[in-house]
Amino acid sequence: MKALVALLLVSLSAVAQESYPTKSVRLIAAAAPGGNPDVLGRMLAAKLSDALGKPFVVENMPGAGGVVAAEILVRSAPDGHVLTLGDSGALAINPALNSKLTYHPLKDFTLITALAAVPTVLVAPASLPANSLAEYVALAKSKPGQLSYGSAGSGSVHHLTMAVFASRAGLEMLHVPYKGGSALVAAVLSGEVQSGWSGIPNVAGHIRAGKLKVYAISTARRSSSLPDVPTVIELGYKDFDIATVIGLQAPAGTPREVVARLQGAVAKIVREREFAERMANLGMELREDGTDNYVRFMKEDMERYAAAVKAAGIRQD
């Protein structure tokens, strides 16, 4: 009898996995159109639609550094038909900034897989009279509180990266938050703000066209998409290593069979040469973490940003 029950459970599990999805899937990108989760989401959605036979529809839900998208996920049925592409902002930075969040990433989400790490680069309008990071720092110090920088929102990775850098470099700067990475880049291009840290996908073309100056990359390693851009560490700031990681999440309690089906489909997609090359060209560093590794990484990421927030003296609660 036990063997029969076990066989039945295995059969039901296989049926559940093969039947998912039964309808279109909402893939919520915690970013405005053109933001990194949006770019990756649209690449992934087309592939998942083909692989799993139902439409995966990207919905942009920017706001509050990913809180809006996260709260939608928490309220959704745990059946795999609502997913989010959330990044370190929503899953690691927000908990460090605000102890009153209505969700906890490790308790309220099923972390399906990490997908990509996205470094940021410090950019400025071509007209800014500073041609290196040292000159940028000198300029900011000569005008305390006057040199402005934009971010994709208060508490975003862009804001946090500059806050940490300004603290390390001894700078007093004016923060101007925008609603998303695209709005941030537009403000830097127009000269509305004098600088900002941005994900590479949003600025690589403008850098190559000479419309933006780039001073440094935020991670410990250079990016293959902008190999000539030095790291902040190389330029004299020890242990400076900040990036955002984008991953796929479902509500807590999502069946293991659904998670396994999604993981299997995503694993095949990210191994496709065309997909991987496109990600690399956009400045995204491919990751392929299943649930266990993603949970382990998320714990480390939360600790990393908690330390960074403390060092920068930022709080939102």
Salt bridges, closest charged atoms under 4 A:
GLU18 OE1 - ARG261 NH1 3.90
ASP38 OD1 - ARG42 NE 2.78
GLU59 OE2 - ARG26 NE 2.92
ASP79 OD1 - HIS81 ND1 3.38
GLU234 OE1 - ARG222 NH2 2.75
GLU272 OE1 - LYS47 NZ 2.85
GLU277 OE2 - ARG273 NE 3.06
GLU285 OE1 - ARG221 NH2 3.83
GLU288 OE2 - ARG271 NH2 2.75
ASP289 OD2 - ARG287 NH2 2.63
ASP301 OD1 - ARG304 NH1 2.57
ASP317 OD2 - ARG315 NH2 2.82
